[in-house]
């Protein structure tokens, strides 16, 4: 996985609970983590990455059950000016102070 086009973070969401995750990146080694529990009232599994190396990272995910798995990847980039149809905010309005203010999120969903 790579962040691509200046994305500051990537979020991976899966439609089934995760049982184990292994992440590795060149120069950083790897880490494997067993996962227990289940998120309720939302996607059953979510992994967030910040500061992914330019060369990317390798992610291996084990999920519960059998059959196809739906995965949605979300790349987050600061700023809105590259969004088609962007228009500057009206005078008197300020940027949100939240971490996700003025954020562009691009998603893609895959089925494996």
GUTORVEX-816033 format. One record per residue (C-alpha): x negated, y, z. Coordinates in steps of 0.5 Angstrom, whole numbers, plus 2048, in hexadecimal, padded with zeros to 3 digits. Example, Ala and Ser with C-alpha at 12.3 -4.5 7.8 and 13.67 -1.06 7.14 Angstrom:
// residues 2
+-----+-----+-----+
:  px :  py :  pz :
+-----+-----+-----+
: 7E7 : 7F7 : 810 :
: 7E5 : 7FE : 80E :
+-----+-----+-----+
This chain:
// residues 112
+-----+-----+-----+
:  px :  py :  pz :
+-----+-----+-----+
: 800 : 800 : 800 :
: 7FE : 807 : 7FE :
: 801 : 80E : 800 :
: 800 : 811 : 7FA :
: 801 : 818 : 7F7 :
: 7FF : 81B : 7FE :
: 804 : 818 : 802 :
: 802 : 819 : 80A :
: 806 : 812 : 80C :
: 80A : 80C : 809 :
: 80F : 809 : 80D :
: 811 : 801 : 80B :
: 818 : 7FF : 80D :
: 81B : 7F8 : 80C :
: 822 : 7F5 : 80C :
: 81F : 7EF : 811 :
: 81C : 7EF : 818 :
: 814 : 7EF : 817 :
: 811 : 7E9 : 81B :
: 809 : 7EB : 81A :
: 805 : 7F0 : 816 :
: 7FE : 7F1 : 814 :
: 7FB : 7F7 : 812 :
: 7F4 : 7F8 : 80F :
: 7F0 : 7FD : 80B :
: 7E9 : 7FE : 809 :
: 7E4 : 800 : 80E :
: 7EA : 800 : 814 :
: 7EA : 7F8 : 814 :
: 7F1 : 7F5 : 816 :
: 7F6 : 7F4 : 81B :
: 7FC : 7EF : 81C :
: 802 : 7F0 : 820 :
: 807 : 7EB : 822 :
: 80E : 7EF : 822 :
: 814 : 7EE : 827 :
: 81B : 7F1 : 828 :
: 81F : 7F4 : 822 :
: 821 : 7FB : 821 :
: 829 : 7FC : 821 :
: 82E : 801 : 81D :
: 828 : 802 : 818 :
: 823 : 7FE : 814 :
: 821 : 7F8 : 817 :
: 81A : 7F9 : 816 :
: 816 : 7FF : 815 :
: 80E : 801 : 815 :
: 80B : 808 : 814 :
: 804 : 809 : 812 :
: 800 : 810 : 812 :
: 7FA : 812 : 810 :
: 7F9 : 80C : 80B :
: 7F2 : 80C : 808 :
: 7F2 : 80E : 800 :
: 7F0 : 807 : 7FE :
: 7F6 : 804 : 802 :
: 7F8 : 7FF : 807 :
: 7FA : 7F8 : 806 :
: 800 : 7F6 : 80A :
: 803 : 7EF : 80B :
: 80A : 7EE : 80E :
: 80D : 7E8 : 811 :
: 815 : 7E8 : 812 :
: 81A : 7E4 : 815 :
: 81E : 7E0 : 810 :
: 81E : 7DD : 809 :
: 820 : 7E0 : 803 :
: 81F : 7E7 : 7FF :
: 81D : 7ED : 803 :
: 81E : 7F4 : 802 :
: 819 : 7F9 : 803 :
: 819 : 800 : 803 :
: 813 : 805 : 802 :
: 813 : 80C : 804 :
: 80D : 811 : 802 :
: 80E : 817 : 806 :
: 80A : 81E : 803 :
: 80A : 825 : 806 :
: 80D : 82A : 802 :
: 813 : 82B : 7FE :
: 811 : 82F : 7F8 :
: 80F : 829 : 7F4 :
: 817 : 827 : 7F4 :
: 81A : 828 : 7EE :
: 81F : 82E : 7EE :
: 81C : 830 : 7F5 :
: 81D : 838 : 7F6 :
: 81A : 83B : 7FC :
: 81E : 83C : 802 :
: 822 : 843 : 803 :
: 81F : 848 : 807 :
: 820 : 848 : 80F :
: 81F : 840 : 80F :
: 819 : 83D : 811 :
: 816 : 836 : 811 :
: 819 : 831 : 816 :
: 814 : 830 : 81C :
: 815 : 828 : 81B :
: 810 : 823 : 819 :
: 814 : 822 : 813 :
: 816 : 829 : 811 :
: 815 : 82A : 80A :
: 813 : 823 : 808 :
: 814 : 820 : 801 :
: 816 : 818 : 802 :
: 815 : 814 : 7FC :
: 818 : 80D : 7FD :
: 818 : 806 : 7F9 :
: 81B : 800 : 7FB :
: 819 : 7F9 : 7F9 :
: 81C : 7F2 : 7FA :
: 817 : 7EC : 7FB :
+-----+-----+-----+
